[in-house]
Amino acid sequence: MSARNRFYKGMLHAHTFWSDGRALPEQAVAAYRDAGYDFLAITDHNRIGSDPDRWMEVAVPKPGVWPPSSVEPSVFEAYRAGFPDADWRTTKDGKTEVRLRTFAETEARFRAPGRFLLIPGHEATIVVSDAKGVRRDAHANIVGIDAPIPRAAASGLIEYVNGTTVSRTIRKTKDEADALVASLGNPPHVFFVNHPHWRYYDVLPQDIIDNPDVRFFEVCNSGGEWPAPDSLPHDGLYNDRLWDVVNATRCHRGEPLLYGLATEDTHYYPGSGTSHHAFLGDGWIGVRAEALAPAALFAAMERGDFYASSGVELEDIWFDADAGTLSVAVPAKQGVAHTVKFLTTKRGANVEPLRIVDIPAAPPRPERHVPIYSGEVGAIVKTVAFGKGEAVRASYTLASDDLYVRARVESDEPSIYPNPGEHLHPPVQMAWTQPYRLETHNSGDTPGGTR
């Protein structure tokens, strides 16, 4: 690891009973703190928990109701056991209710400078329908600010907008986020597009290409369920192809690179008493920062000095700007083998769609029209395999016709997610570096990990 800084482990997409999560705020935060995470963002849909008089009934939730109509009795009992100071009451008609602690209360409870950081945020949840009435969603997280953007604050958990596109919706959401941040004195923050492939919609490469100031997206989201049709050719991860299409286009245009996050989009938490399968560790980022503070973390992310992971922990990443060489190190892990794949797109590669795959509607899933791109985009140009228990040290030097390079480290350990074959999620634990390039075209890029 580089001597100057360390990697902080964190997760920037989680939900509680303030929207559609199945845990009280303290339960959600405690689960990540106790699992060894350094930072966490609570990002409920279109809202930040701020009402000090918000109560929920304790009862078996009504089936098929979204968001959950009540707190499961088992969750309530686990909450009372873990947090004896829980606020609860019995109403005149004999119902039990529990109060949701505000974000401010929760942050104060878990505040531990230098050891654990809780960050405010929200998920702007927008549903759009185009001129043909086809529904698509445009979800984005705004992390680091303690107020929702106006369009989110004015709606419920979902805002429905007709006659527009995902591209324009991302633009409007980003503009509102920028204006809100400016009005608050420009606090450190990040904005990222969520789960581009999900069971209800696709955010297409062009939607992000149309918004060159969007710097981050989720390359891995363990809550993004949607089986990949056999007609979609890819090397195992279609989100990777989207990432490379956008970055190849941005390199041609001299625009800032797009960086990838992994998140869990957490709704269920271990130790919360839920009857649903709950796990942690399947989507997180390692950020190499000077301190465990929003300003330092987000500045490092803007530099690209972080990696995304679905289970693999990296020891070091560095990019030698003089030689154009990306190097990756992974510590040895007993009984586990790793393979490092370096990906790039060559100058002159076709970055336009080859064809469109039309996928009929299968309610509640709408029809979708997915562009297919050449395998030259995001091609694997070098593979280095390491045996079980071997430490990983692998490098790749940019060729003169490479637009950029990034690395994907794949282990042979099964995914922590219980059914990875059911949706666009890697079947094994892996990690992704950010993309690196030599020419920044005055875009403001600073290659993360350069030394």
N, C-alpha and C positions, 0 to 999 in steps of 0.2 A: 504494500500500500504506500502511496505517496506520503512522505513524512509530514507535509504541511497541514493536511486535513484528514479527517476520517469520514467514512460513509455512515450516514444516519439512515436507519430503516423506518419507513413510514408508509401510510396509506391515506389516500385523499378522496375516498368515495365510500361513505357509510351512512346508513339510515337508522332512525329510531322511531318510537311511537309518535314523534312530532309529525311524521308523515306516514310511511308505510313499513317502517322497520318493526321488528317484534321484540324489542328490548327497551327498557327504560334507559334514559341517557347515561346514567352512571354505570349500568351494566355493560353498555357498549364500550365505553371508554376503559373500564376496568379490564375487559377482555383483552384489548390490545396492549394496554400497559403491562398486564401480567404475562402476556406472551412475548415480552421483550422488545416491543416496538418503541421507537424513540419519539415518533409524532403521529398524530391522527387528525383528520378533518372530518367533522360531522357535516354532512351535506344533504339535509332533508329536502324534499321536493318543494320548490317555490316558497320556502319559508325558513326562517331561523327561529328556534324556540325562544321566544321573548315574553310570552304572556305568563305572569307569575300566578295566574289563577286558572290554569288549564288542568282539568281533571278528566280522568277516563274511568269508566266502569270496569270493575273486575268481574268478568263473566266469560263463558265459552264463546269465542267469536262466532258470528253468524257466517255460515259457509257461503263462499262466492262474493263476499262483500269486500270491496277495496275502497279506501284503505281499511285496515282492521278496525272493527267497531268497538272492540273492548280489549282489555288485557287478560290473557289467559290466566286462570287461577294458579297454575304451576309457575308461571313467570312471576306473578305477584309474590308468591311464597318465597321464591329464590331471591327476589329483590329485597324483601323484608329481612331475610336471613343475612344477606350480604351488606345491607345498609339499614341498620336498626333505627336510624333517624328518619326513615322514609315517612313522607306525609301521606296519610290515608285517613279515611273517615267512613262512617256509616250514615247513610242518608235517612230521612224520615220514613221512607218506604222500604227500608231494610237493605238497600243496595250498598255494596262496598265500592268506594272510589279511591283512586290513587292520583296524587298530583305529579305532573311532569315537571321536573326541575328545568329551569331555563338554561340556556347555554352559558350565561354569565355565572350562574350558580355552579354549574358543572365544571366550568373551567377553573373557578376559584378552588373547588374541592381537589382537583387533580393537579394543580399548579406545582411543578417541581423543576425550577430553573436548572438547565444543564442536564436534566435526567429524563423529563417527559414533557411534551408540548402538545396541547390541544388547540386546534386551529378552527376558527369559524368558517362557514361557507354554506353554499346551497346549490342544489341542482335545478337549473331552469328547465322546466319540463314543458316543452311546446309540441303540440300536435298540429300538423298542417295537412291540408288537402289541396291537391293541384286542380287545374281547370277541369280535369276528367273525374275529379272526386276521389282520386287515389290517396289514401292516408299514408303519411310518413311522419316520423317523429324527428325532432332536432333537439336532443338533450345536450346540455353543456354545464360544466361545473365552474363556479366562480368561488375560489378559495382564498381566504385571507381577509375578507371584509365581513362585518357583522350586521349587514343589512341586505335584503334581497333587492334585485333590480326592480324597477317600477312595474314592468309587465308581469313579473312573477308575484310581486306583492299584491297586485290588483286582481289576481285570479285565485282559484283553488289550487289543488295539487297539480292540475293539468290546465294549460291554456289551449283552447282550440282556435285555430285561425284558418279560414278558408281562402282559396284562390291565391296561394302563394307557393313558394318553393323552399326546400331545405336550405339552399344556398342563401337566399335572401333572409331567411329566419336566423341563420347563424350570424349573418351580418348585423341584423338589428339587435340580437342578443349581445353581441360583442360591443356594439356601439353604446348600448345602454349600460353595460358593465363598465366601459371606459369612462362614461360620463359620471356614473355613480362614484367610481374610484376617485376621479378628479374632485368631485364635490366633498369627499371625505378627507381630502388632503393627500391623496396619492399614497395610501398605505401599501406595503408589499402584498402582492397577490399573484395568482396565476389563473388563467382561463383555459379550459380544455374541452374538446369535443368528446362526448361519451360514446362508448360501445357502437362503433359504426355499423356493425352487423348485429342485429337483434331479431327476436322472433317476429316483431311487428313492422320492421322497416330496415332500410339501408341508408346510411350516409355514404354517398358515392365519392370517389376521388375528386370529381369535378366540383362537388360542393365545398371541399376544402381548398382546392386550387383557386376557386373564386374568392377566397378569403386569405390572402397571403400573410396577413398579420396574425392569423391563428397559428401559434407556435407549438401547441401540444394536442395530442389525442390519445385515446386509450387503445394501445395495440393489443392489450389483453384485458378482458373483463370477465371475471368468473361468474358474473350474473347474467351474461349475455347469451341466452339460450336461443339457438336457431340451428337446426341441422343443415349442414352444407350439402346442397344437391350434387349429385355425381357429375353434373354437367359443368361444374366450376373447376377448371384445372388450376391447381396450385401445388406448392411444395409442402402442403400440410397446414398452412396458416394463411387464409385469404386476407386477413388484416395486414400481414406483411406485404402482400402485393399492393394493397392500397397505399401503404406507407411509401413504397418505392415509386409508385406512379406519381404521387404528389412531389416527392423530393427530386425525382428526375426532371419534372417540369419546372420546379423552382430553381434548380441549378441552371437550366437553360435560360431562365428569365432573370437570373441574378437576384433571387429573392431569398429570404431567410429560410433555413431548413426547418422541417417539421420534426419534433421530438416525440417519442413514445413513452407512455406510462402504462403500468400494470396496476389494476385495482381489483378489489373484491366486490364492490357494489353491495356491501354487506347489509343483509336484512335479519339474519339469524346469528346468534352469538353463543359460543360455548359458555356454560355456567349460568345462562339466563333462565333456565328452566323450560325452554321451548321444547316441544316434541319433535320439531323439524330438525333434520340433519344440520349441524352447525360446525364450521371449521374456519380456521384462520391460516394464513401463510401461502395462499394460492394466487395472490396478486398484490405486489407492493413495489416500492422503489427504494433504491439506495442512493442517497444524495451526498456527494462529497462537499461539505460546507465547512466554513470557519467556525460556526457555532450553531447550536440548536435553537435557532430563532427564525421567524418568518423571513426577515430581510436576507439573512445569509442563505437559507434554504432556497428561496425563490430566485435569488441572484445566481446561485449555482445551477439551478434548472435552466434559467435563461441562457447560461453559457453552454448547456448541454453536458454539464459535469454530473451526470447521474445515470443510472441504469434501471431497467424494468425487469421484474422477475416473477416467475410463477413457482419459485422454490429454490433456484440455484443462487447461491451467494458468491459474488465475485470478490476477489482479493484486491485486484487493481485493474485499472484501464488507463492507458496513456497513448497519446498521439504525438509523434515526433513530426512537427510541422516542417522541419528542414528536409527530412527524408521522405515524408508522406507515409509514415508507417504507423498502423494501428496495432497495438499489442494488448493482450488480455491475459490475466492470471486468475486462476481458480485454485483454492486450496485443495489438497488431497482429501478425499472423503472415503473412509473404509467401505469397500464393497461397491463403490459407485464409479462408473465410467462416464467420461464426458467426450463430446465431439464439438469442435468449434467450426462454425461455418461463416465465412466472410462473404458478404453480398455487396453487389454494386450494379450500377447501370452504366453501360458504355455510351460515350458520345455517339450520336447517330442512331441509337436504338429507337424503335418506334414506340412512342408513349401514348399514342392514340388507341382507343378501343378497337379491337379486331372484329368484334361482333357483340351483340346484346343477347343475353339469355333471358327469355320471357318465362317467368315462373307463375303459373296460375294461382289464383287466390285459394286459400285453404283456411276458411274462417276458424279462429279470429285473425289469421294472418292474411294481409291483403296481397293482391298481385304485386309482383316485383319485376323489375327489368334491370338485370345486373350486367354491367359491361365486363368483357373479358379482354385481358391485355396480353401482349407478347411475353413469353418466358424470358426474353432479353431484359425485361424490366425486373430489377431485383434478382439478377442471376447469381447463383452461388459460384464464386470464382476460386475458392480454396476451401478445402475441408481438412481438418487435422483431428485425428482420433487419438484418445488416450485411454489406456486400460484401467481396470478397476483399481482404485486406491492410488492412482497416479496424480500428481499435481499437474495443473495445466499451465503451459506457457506457449502462447501461439501469437504469430504476427502476420500481417499482410501489408505490403507496400503498394501504394496506389500506382497503377500503370498510367501512362500519359493520356489514355483515352477513358479513364475512369472518372465519372462525375463525382463520386463520393465513395465511402466504404463504411459499412457497419458490420458488427459481428453478432451472431446468435450462438449461444452456448447451450447445447442440449445434453441433458443427463440421461441415464437409462432408468432413473427412478420414475415410477408411475406418477401421474398427476395427483395432487392432493384432492382435487375436485373429484367427487365420486363417480361421475359418468361423463368423462371428457369426450367420448365418441358421439355424444348426443348434440353437440353444438360446436361452434367455431372456437375451440379451445385446445391448446396443445395436449396430447395424450401423455407427455412426459414433462417433468419439471425442467424449466429452461430459464435463460436470462437473455436480455437484449441490450446491447450497447446503443448509444445514440449514433447517428451518422456523422462522419467527419469528411471534410474536403479541404483542399489546399487554397483554392480561390474563394474569397468571401464576397467578391463583387461589391464591396462597400455596403454589405447588407447588415453589418453589425454583429455577425457571428464571431464568437470566440470559441475555438474548439475546446470542448471540455476535456480535462485530463491532460492537456498539452504539457510537456516538460522537456 
